[in-house]
Amino acid sequence: RPAWTSKAQYILAQLGFSVGLGNVWRFPYLCHQNGGGKCWEVLGGRVRGSHPHLTLPSRPGAFLLLYLLLLFLLGIPLLFLELAVGQCLRQGSVGVWRSISPRLAGIGLASCLVCVFVALYYNVIIAWSLLYLARSFQHPLPWQSCPSAGPNRTGGGPQGAWGGGGGGGVSPTTYFWYRQTLDVTPEMGVGGGLQPALVGGLLGAWALVGASLLKGIKSSGKVLYVSTLFPYLVLFCLLVRGLLLEGAPEGVRIMFTPKVSAWGTGQAWRQAATQVFFALGLGFGSVIAYASYGARRSNCHRDAVLVAGLNALTSLLATLVVF
């Protein structure tokens, strides 16, 4: 069976699979949702009385501690099991379950089917990203302003047809998303046809996937150095920019101030456990497949702790960027 050319490629493969929207998008959202009571301090020294409508996010420190606890109790042990079974049996998810028992081969097939569904919607998101990247080179930016006249005029119009809620028009970014990018129809039953830009972006996304997998791990291993490390560069740039904004120290202090009373809700425990499984990619079969290409004598304990630790640090970095 082919093998990764280096241990760095193997770790980057596991890290690149586990780190994704669950860390950058979902984790900060869950921190806001399950952080505990509302924080009524005003960032940057602003006076609360002068901003009666201002409601700041809840303290996310409680969810951070809960997530780290469940990561230690559930995430790392299960990640170690998947790394160990893939490394020892040298097979993918279907082969591993068939080796355990032929009757369990369906579990491997189900995990592959789940990966297909995930790949479908992830490539749609990549297509959106490619479209936004291409449009970002325009001057002025297409989402900088709304048209002031015409059939798609938004000034003073209803928001419901374009994804808003209520009257008074929509923001330029909302208009660009719903009218220029998606070109949504008023109702679900009304077809709007194919959008050439989105179709091209989707084909480009699948072309990138195909090129990365053209020669198996020999080609994908080289792509990992860019696809895994480049997002960290972007996050660090956004972090530096965020720390230079007004009220950044206060936001960081609020982020690391826990309110343990939030642990009393079952929702916080359930969502923290879900985030552990979602962030590490447990049960998808990809961890087993990547481990099957690793060295047979690799230290699974150390690899599991390293991947899980880097994954948690990525979630923390993304939350810092948001705050």
KOLRO-195818 format. One record per residue (C-alpha): residue number from 1; residue in three letters; x, z, y. Coordinates in nm, 2 decimals, m for minus. Each point is the difference from the previous one (the first is absolute). Example, Ala and Ser with C-alpha at 12.3 -4.5 7.8 and 13.67 -1.06 7.14 Angstrom:
% KOLRO-195818
{rec 1, "ALA", {1.23, 0.78, m0.45}}
{rec 2, "SER", {0.14, m0.07, 0.34}}
***
This chain:
% KOLRO-195818
{rec 1, "ARG", {0.00, 0.00, 0.00}}
{rec 2, "PRO", {0.14, m0.08, 0.35}}
{rec 3, "ALA", {0.12, 0.29, 0.21}}
{rec 4, "TRP", {0.04, 0.08, 0.37}}
{rec 5, "THR", {0.34, m0.10, 0.12}}
{rec 6, "SER", {0.05, 0.35, 0.16}}
{rec 7, "LYS", {m0.15, 0.34, 0.02}}
{rec 8, "ALA", {m0.07, m0.07, 0.37}}
{rec 9, "GLN", {m0.23, m0.29, m0.09}}
{rec 10, "TYR", {m0.19, 0.21, m0.25}}
{rec 11, "ILE", {m0.06, 0.28, 0.25}}
{rec 12, "LEU", {m0.10, m0.25, 0.27}}
{rec 13, "ALA", {m0.24, m0.17, m0.25}}
{rec 14, "GLN", {m0.17, 0.33, m0.08}}
{rec 15, "LEU", {0.00, 0.10, 0.37}}
{rec 16, "GLY", {m0.12, m0.34, 0.12}}
{rec 17, "PHE", {m0.30, 0.02, m0.25}}
{rec 18, "SER", {m0.09, 0.36, 0.09}}
{rec 19, "VAL", {0.03, m0.03, 0.38}}
{rec 20, "GLY", {m0.27, m0.20, 0.16}}
{rec 21, "LEU", {m0.33, 0.03, 0.19}}
{rec 22, "GLY", {m0.06, 0.33, m0.17}}
{rec 23, "ASN", {0.29, 0.15, 0.19}}
{rec 24, "VAL", {m0.02, m0.18, 0.33}}
{rec 25, "TRP", {m0.37, m0.04, 0.04}}
{rec 26, "ARG", {m0.19, 0.24, m0.23}}
{rec 27, "PHE", {0.22, 0.31, 0.02}}
{rec 28, "PRO", {m0.02, 0.05, 0.38}}
{rec 29, "TYR", {m0.37, m0.06, m0.02}}
{rec 30, "LEU", {m0.05, 0.27, m0.26}}
{rec 31, "CYS", {0.22, 0.23, 0.21}}
{rec 32, "HIS", {m0.24, m0.04, 0.29}}
{rec 33, "GLN", {m0.30, 0.04, m0.22}}
{rec 34, "ASN", {0.11, 0.31, m0.19}}
{rec 35, "GLY", {0.22, 0.18, 0.24}}
{rec 36, "GLY", {m0.24, 0.29, 0.07}}
{rec 37, "GLY", {m0.16, 0.10, 0.32}}
{rec 38, "LYS", {0.01, m0.19, 0.32}}
{rec 39, "CYS", {0.30, 0.04, 0.23}}
{rec 40, "TRP", {m0.10, 0.06, 0.36}}
{rec 41, "GLU", {0.34, 0.00, 0.16}}
{rec 42, "VAL", {0.05, m0.29, 0.24}}
{rec 43, "LEU", {0.31, m0.21, m0.06}}
{rec 44, "GLY", {0.25, m0.06, 0.28}}
{rec 45, "GLY", {m0.11, 0.30, 0.21}}
{rec 46, "ARG", {m0.34, m0.15, 0.08}}
{rec 47, "VAL", {m0.28, 0.24, 0.11}}
{rec 48, "ARG", {m0.28, 0.03, m0.25}}
{rec 49, "GLY", {m0.26, 0.04, 0.27}}
{rec 50, "SER", {0.08, m0.34, 0.16}}
{rec 51, "HIS", {m0.06, m0.17, m0.33}}
{rec 52, "PRO", {m0.32, 0.15, m0.15}}
{rec 53, "HIS", {m0.04, m0.30, m0.23}}
{rec 54, "LEU", {0.34, 0.03, m0.16}}
{rec 55, "THR", {0.01, 0.10, m0.36}}
{rec 56, "LEU", {0.34, 0.01, m0.16}}
{rec 57, "PRO", {0.07, m0.04, m0.37}}
{rec 58, "SER", {0.00, 0.29, m0.24}}
{rec 59, "ARG", {0.31, 0.17, m0.12}}
{rec 60, "PRO", {0.14, m0.20, m0.30}}
{rec 61, "GLY", {0.25, 0.26, m0.11}}
{rec 62, "ALA", {m0.24, 0.15, m0.25}}
{rec 63, "PHE", {m0.05, m0.34, m0.17}}
{rec 64, "LEU", {0.38, m0.06, 0.00}}
{rec 65, "LEU", {0.06, 0.33, m0.19}}
{rec 66, "LEU", {m0.28, m0.07, m0.24}}
{rec 67, "TYR", {0.13, m0.35, m0.07}}
{rec 68, "LEU", {0.35, 0.13, m0.07}}
{rec 69, "LEU", {m0.14, 0.26, m0.23}}
{rec 70, "LEU", {m0.19, m0.25, m0.21}}
{rec 71, "LEU", {0.29, m0.24, 0.01}}
{rec 72, "PHE", {0.21, 0.27, m0.16}}
{rec 73, "LEU", {m0.26, 0.10, m0.26}}
{rec 74, "LEU", {m0.15, m0.34, m0.09}}
{rec 75, "GLY", {0.19, m0.29, 0.15}}
{rec 76, "ILE", {0.36, 0.06, m0.10}}
{rec 77, "PRO", {m0.09, 0.10, m0.37}}
{rec 78, "LEU", {m0.22, m0.30, m0.05}}
{rec 79, "LEU", {0.25, m0.23, 0.17}}
{rec 80, "PHE", {0.27, 0.13, m0.23}}
{rec 81, "LEU", {m0.22, m0.07, m0.31}}
{rec 82, "GLU", {m0.06, m0.37, 0.11}}
{rec 83, "LEU", {0.37, m0.05, 0.08}}
{rec 84, "ALA", {0.11, 0.15, m0.33}}
{rec 85, "VAL", {m0.25, m0.19, m0.22}}
{rec 86, "GLY", {0.09, m0.33, 0.16}}
{rec 87, "GLN", {0.37, 0.06, m0.02}}
{rec 88, "CYS", {m0.01, 0.11, m0.36}}
{rec 89, "LEU", {m0.24, m0.26, m0.14}}
{rec 90, "ARG", {0.13, m0.29, 0.22}}
{rec 91, "GLN", {m0.35, m0.15, 0.03}}
{rec 92, "GLY", {m0.26, m0.05, 0.26}}
{rec 93, "SER", {m0.33, 0.19, 0.02}}
{rec 94, "VAL", {m0.18, m0.20, m0.27}}
{rec 95, "GLY", {0.29, 0.03, m0.24}}
{rec 96, "VAL", {0.05, 0.37, 0.06}}
{rec 97, "TRP", {m0.36, 0.09, m0.08}}
{rec 98, "ARG", {0.00, m0.23, m0.30}}
{rec 99, "SER", {0.31, 0.17, m0.13}}
{rec 100, "ILE", {m0.16, 0.34, 0.04}}
{rec 101, "SER", {m0.32, m0.12, m0.18}}
{rec 102, "PRO", {m0.14, m0.35, m0.05}}
{rec 103, "ARG", {m0.34, 0.13, 0.10}}
{rec 104, "LEU", {0.14, 0.10, 0.34}}
{rec 105, "ALA", {0.11, m0.35, 0.10}}
{rec 106, "GLY", {m0.31, m0.04, 0.21}}
{rec 107, "ILE", {0.13, 0.27, 0.24}}
{rec 108, "GLY", {0.30, m0.22, 0.07}}
{rec 109, "LEU", {m0.23, m0.31, 0.05}}
{rec 110, "ALA", {m0.22, 0.20, 0.24}}
{rec 111, "SER", {0.30, 0.11, 0.21}}
{rec 112, "CYS", {0.11, m0.37, 0.02}}
{rec 113, "LEU", {m0.35, m0.09, 0.11}}
{rec 114, "VAL", {0.01, 0.26, 0.27}}
{rec 115, "CYS", {0.33, m0.13, 0.12}}
{rec 116, "VAL", {m0.16, m0.35, 0.03}}
{rec 117, "PHE", {m0.27, 0.14, 0.22}}
{rec 118, "VAL", {0.24, 0.19, 0.22}}
{rec 119, "ALA", {0.22, m0.31, 0.04}}
{rec 120, "LEU", {m0.31, m0.20, 0.11}}
{rec 121, "TYR", {m0.08, 0.23, 0.30}}
{rec 122, "TYR", {0.36, 0.08, 0.08}}
{rec 123, "ASN", {0.08, m0.37, 0.05}}
{rec 124, "VAL", {m0.30, m0.03, 0.23}}
{rec 125, "ILE", {0.15, 0.28, 0.21}}
{rec 126, "ILE", {0.33, m0.18, m0.01}}
{rec 127, "ALA", {m0.17, m0.32, 0.11}}
{rec 128, "TRP", {m0.15, 0.19, 0.30}}
{rec 129, "SER", {0.35, 0.13, 0.08}}
{rec 130, "LEU", {0.15, m0.35, m0.01}}
{rec 131, "LEU", {m0.27, m0.13, 0.23}}
{rec 132, "TYR", {0.06, 0.28, 0.25}}
{rec 133, "LEU", {0.37, m0.05, m0.02}}
{rec 134, "ALA", {m0.04, m0.37, 0.08}}
{rec 135, "ARG", {m0.24, 0.07, 0.28}}
{rec 136, "SER", {0.23, 0.27, 0.15}}
{rec 137, "PHE", {0.24, m0.28, 0.12}}
{rec 138, "GLN", {m0.27, m0.14, 0.23}}
{rec 139, "HIS", {0.01, 0.08, 0.38}}
{rec 140, "PRO", {m0.22, 0.15, 0.11}}
{rec 141, "LEU", {m0.10, 0.18, m0.32}}
{rec 142, "PRO", {m0.34, m0.12, m0.13}}
{rec 143, "TRP", {m0.13, 0.36, m0.03}}
{rec 144, "GLN", {0.10, 0.09, 0.35}}
{rec 145, "SER", {m0.33, m0.11, 0.16}}
{rec 146, "CYS", {m0.35, m0.12, m0.08}}
{rec 147, "PRO", {m0.16, m0.33, 0.12}}
{rec 148, "SER", {m0.21, 0.07, 0.30}}
{rec 149, "ALA", {m0.25, m0.28, m0.06}}
{rec 150, "GLY", {m0.13, m0.22, m0.28}}
{rec 151, "PRO", {m0.20, 0.05, m0.32}}
{rec 152, "ASN", {0.24, 0.27, m0.12}}
{rec 153, "ARG", {0.00, 0.19, 0.32}}
{rec 154, "THR", {0.04, 0.38, m0.06}}
{rec 155, "GLY", {m0.02, 0.15, 0.35}}
{rec 156, "GLY", {m0.31, 0.21, 0.01}}
{rec 157, "GLY", {m0.14, m0.14, m0.33}}
{rec 158, "PRO", {m0.10, 0.18, m0.31}}
{rec 159, "GLN", {0.27, 0.13, m0.23}}
{rec 160, "GLY", {m0.19, m0.01, m0.32}}
{rec 161, "ALA", {0.06, m0.36, m0.09}}
{rec 162, "TRP", {0.38, 0.04, 0.04}}
{rec 163, "GLY", {0.05, 0.33, m0.17}}
{rec 164, "GLY", {m0.06, 0.24, 0.28}}
{rec 165, "GLY", {m0.27, 0.26, 0.03}}
{rec 166, "GLY", {m0.21, m0.01, 0.31}}
{rec 167, "GLY", {m0.01, m0.19, 0.32}}
{rec 168, "GLY", {0.25, m0.06, 0.28}}
{rec 169, "GLY", {0.22, m0.27, m0.15}}
{rec 170, "VAL", {0.30, 0.03, m0.23}}
{rec 171, "SER", {0.37, 0.05, 0.04}}
{rec 172, "PRO", {0.23, m0.31, 0.00}}
{rec 173, "THR", {0.16, 0.11, m0.33}}
{rec 174, "THR", {m0.35, 0.04, m0.16}}
{rec 175, "TYR", {m0.10, m0.34, 0.12}}
{rec 176, "PHE", {0.32, m0.17, m0.13}}
{rec 177, "TRP", {m0.05, 0.17, m0.34}}
{rec 178, "TYR", {m0.37, m0.08, m0.06}}
{rec 179, "ARG", {m0.04, m0.32, 0.20}}
{rec 180, "GLN", {0.33, m0.18, m0.02}}
{rec 181, "THR", {0.16, 0.13, m0.32}}
{rec 182, "LEU", {m0.30, 0.05, m0.23}}
{rec 183, "ASP", {m0.26, m0.19, 0.20}}
{rec 184, "VAL", {m0.27, 0.22, m0.15}}
{rec 185, "THR", {m0.36, m0.12, m0.04}}
{rec 186, "PRO", {m0.30, 0.21, 0.12}}
{rec 187, "GLU", {m0.11, 0.07, m0.35}}
{rec 188, "MET", {0.15, 0.04, m0.35}}
{rec 189, "GLY", {m0.23, m0.28, m0.13}}
{rec 190, "VAL", {0.13, m0.25, 0.25}}
{rec 191, "GLY", {0.31, m0.19, m0.11}}
{rec 192, "GLY", {0.27, m0.07, 0.26}}
{rec 193, "GLY", {0.21, m0.24, m0.21}}
{rec 194, "LEU", {0.38, 0.02, m0.05}}
{rec 195, "GLN", {0.23, 0.10, 0.29}}
{rec 196, "PRO", {0.30, m0.24, m0.02}}
{rec 197, "ALA", {0.24, 0.26, 0.15}}
{rec 198, "LEU", {m0.10, 0.27, m0.25}}
{rec 199, "VAL", {0.02, m0.24, m0.29}}
{rec 200, "GLY", {0.35, m0.10, 0.11}}
{rec 201, "GLY", {0.10, 0.36, 0.03}}
{rec 202, "LEU", {m0.14, 0.08, m0.35}}
{rec 203, "LEU", {0.18, m0.30, m0.15}}
{rec 204, "GLY", {0.32, 0.12, 0.17}}
{rec 205, "ALA", {m0.04, 0.35, m0.13}}
{rec 206, "TRP", {m0.04, m0.12, m0.36}}
{rec 207, "ALA", {0.29, m0.24, 0.05}}
{rec 208, "LEU", {0.22, 0.29, 0.10}}
{rec 209, "VAL", {m0.11, 0.19, m0.32}}
{rec 210, "GLY", {0.06, m0.30, m0.22}}
{rec 211, "ALA", {0.35, m0.06, 0.15}}
{rec 212, "SER", {0.09, 0.36, m0.05}}
{rec 213, "LEU", {m0.10, m0.01, m0.37}}
{rec 214, "LEU", {0.13, m0.35, m0.07}}
{rec 215, "LYS", {0.30, 0.12, m0.20}}
{rec 216, "GLY", {m0.13, 0.34, m0.10}}
{rec 217, "ILE", {0.20, 0.31, 0.10}}
{rec 218, "LYS", {0.30, m0.22, 0.09}}
{rec 219, "SER", {m0.18, m0.14, 0.30}}
{rec 220, "SER", {m0.23, 0.30, 0.08}}
{rec 221, "GLY", {0.30, 0.23, m0.01}}
{rec 222, "LYS", {0.16, m0.18, 0.29}}
{rec 223, "VAL", {m0.32, 0.00, 0.20}}
{rec 224, "LEU", {m0.03, 0.37, m0.03}}
{rec 225, "TYR", {0.28, 0.06, 0.24}}
{rec 226, "VAL", {m0.21, m0.16, 0.27}}
{rec 227, "SER", {m0.36, 0.08, m0.10}}
{rec 228, "THR", {0.07, 0.37, m0.06}}
{rec 229, "LEU", {0.25, 0.08, 0.28}}
{rec 230, "PHE", {m0.15, m0.20, 0.28}}
{rec 231, "PRO", {m0.32, 0.21, 0.03}}
{rec 232, "TYR", {0.22, 0.31, 0.05}}
{rec 233, "LEU", {0.18, m0.17, 0.29}}
{rec 234, "VAL", {m0.33, m0.08, 0.16}}
{rec 235, "LEU", {m0.12, 0.36, m0.05}}
{rec 236, "PHE", {0.32, 0.14, 0.15}}
{rec 237, "CYS", {m0.04, m0.23, 0.31}}
{rec 238, "LEU", {m0.36, 0.11, 0.04}}
{rec 239, "LEU", {0.10, 0.37, m0.04}}
{rec 240, "VAL", {0.26, m0.03, 0.27}}
{rec 241, "ARG", {m0.25, m0.16, 0.23}}
{rec 242, "GLY", {m0.26, 0.26, m0.08}}
{rec 243, "LEU", {0.23, 0.29, 0.07}}
{rec 244, "LEU", {0.07, m0.13, 0.34}}
{rec 245, "LEU", {m0.37, 0.00, 0.10}}
{rec 246, "GLU", {m0.15, 0.28, 0.21}}
{rec 247, "GLY", {m0.12, 0.30, m0.21}}
{rec 248, "ALA", {0.20, m0.10, m0.31}}
{rec 249, "PRO", {0.15, 0.35, m0.06}}
{rec 250, "GLU", {m0.34, 0.16, 0.02}}
{rec 251, "GLY", {m0.14, m0.26, m0.25}}
{rec 252, "VAL", {0.28, 0.08, m0.24}}
{rec 253, "ARG", {m0.05, 0.37, 0.03}}
{rec 254, "ILE", {m0.37, m0.04, m0.07}}
{rec 255, "MET", {0.08, m0.21, m0.30}}
{rec 256, "PHE", {0.22, 0.27, m0.16}}
{rec 257, "THR", {m0.24, 0.28, 0.08}}
{rec 258, "PRO", {m0.21, 0.07, m0.31}}
{rec 259, "LYS", {m0.34, 0.14, m0.02}}
{rec 260, "VAL", {m0.03, 0.13, m0.35}}
{rec 261, "SER", {m0.38, 0.06, 0.02}}
{rec 262, "ALA", {m0.03, m0.37, m0.07}}
{rec 263, "TRP", {0.11, 0.07, m0.35}}
{rec 264, "GLY", {m0.34, 0.16, m0.07}}
{rec 265, "THR", {m0.17, m0.34, m0.01}}
{rec 266, "GLY", {m0.02, m0.19, m0.32}}
{rec 267, "GLN", {0.02, m0.32, 0.19}}
{rec 268, "ALA", {0.35, 0.07, 0.12}}
{rec 269, "TRP", {0.13, 0.07, m0.36}}
{rec 270, "ARG", {m0.18, m0.31, m0.14}}
{rec 271, "GLN", {0.14, m0.23, 0.27}}
{rec 272, "ALA", {0.35, 0.15, m0.02}}
{rec 273, "ALA", {0.00, m0.06, m0.38}}
{rec 274, "THR", {m0.13, m0.35, 0.04}}
{rec 275, "GLN", {0.27, m0.07, 0.26}}
{rec 276, "VAL", {0.27, 0.12, m0.24}}
{rec 277, "PHE", {m0.12, m0.25, m0.27}}
{rec 278, "PHE", {m0.05, m0.28, 0.25}}
{rec 279, "ALA", {0.33, 0.04, 0.18}}
{rec 280, "LEU", {0.21, 0.02, m0.32}}
{rec 281, "GLY", {m0.19, m0.28, m0.17}}
{rec 282, "LEU", {m0.07, 0.21, m0.31}}
{rec 283, "GLY", {m0.21, m0.16, m0.27}}
{rec 284, "PHE", {0.05, m0.36, 0.12}}
{rec 285, "GLY", {0.26, m0.08, m0.26}}
{rec 286, "SER", {0.25, m0.13, 0.25}}
{rec 287, "VAL", {0.22, 0.31, m0.01}}
{rec 288, "ILE", {0.02, m0.05, m0.38}}
{rec 289, "ALA", {0.09, m0.37, 0.04}}
{rec 290, "TYR", {0.27, 0.07, 0.26}}
{rec 291, "ALA", {0.15, 0.28, m0.21}}
{rec 292, "SER", {0.01, m0.23, m0.31}}
{rec 293, "TYR", {0.27, m0.21, 0.18}}
{rec 294, "GLY", {0.21, 0.31, 0.09}}
{rec 295, "ALA", {0.30, 0.14, m0.19}}
{rec 296, "ARG", {m0.10, 0.18, m0.32}}
{rec 297, "ARG", {0.22, 0.30, 0.09}}
{rec 298, "SER", {m0.12, 0.03, 0.36}}
{rec 299, "ASN", {m0.09, 0.36, 0.10}}
{rec 300, "CYS", {m0.38, m0.01, 0.02}}
{rec 301, "HIS", {m0.03, 0.35, 0.15}}
{rec 302, "ARG", {0.22, m0.09, 0.29}}
{rec 303, "ASP", {m0.17, m0.34, 0.05}}
{rec 304, "ALA", {m0.34, 0.15, 0.01}}
{rec 305, "VAL", {0.10, 0.27, 0.25}}
{rec 306, "LEU", {0.18, m0.26, 0.22}}
{rec 307, "VAL", {m0.28, m0.25, 0.00}}
{rec 308, "ALA", {m0.27, 0.26, 0.07}}
{rec 309, "GLY", {0.21, 0.17, 0.27}}
{rec 310, "LEU", {0.07, m0.33, 0.18}}
{rec 311, "ASN", {m0.37, m0.08, m0.03}}
{rec 312, "ALA", {m0.10, 0.33, 0.16}}
{rec 313, "LEU", {0.26, m0.04, 0.28}}
{rec 314, "THR", {m0.14, m0.35, 0.07}}
{rec 315, "SER", {m0.35, 0.15, 0.03}}
{rec 316, "LEU", {0.14, 0.26, 0.23}}
{rec 317, "LEU", {0.18, m0.26, 0.21}}
{rec 318, "ALA", {m0.32, m0.21, 0.03}}
{rec 319, "THR", {m0.20, 0.30, 0.11}}
{rec 320, "LEU", {0.26, 0.08, 0.26}}
{rec 321, "VAL", {m0.03, m0.35, 0.13}}
{rec 322, "VAL", {m0.38, 0.03, 0.03}}
{rec 323, "PHE", {0.01, 0.34, 0.17}}
***
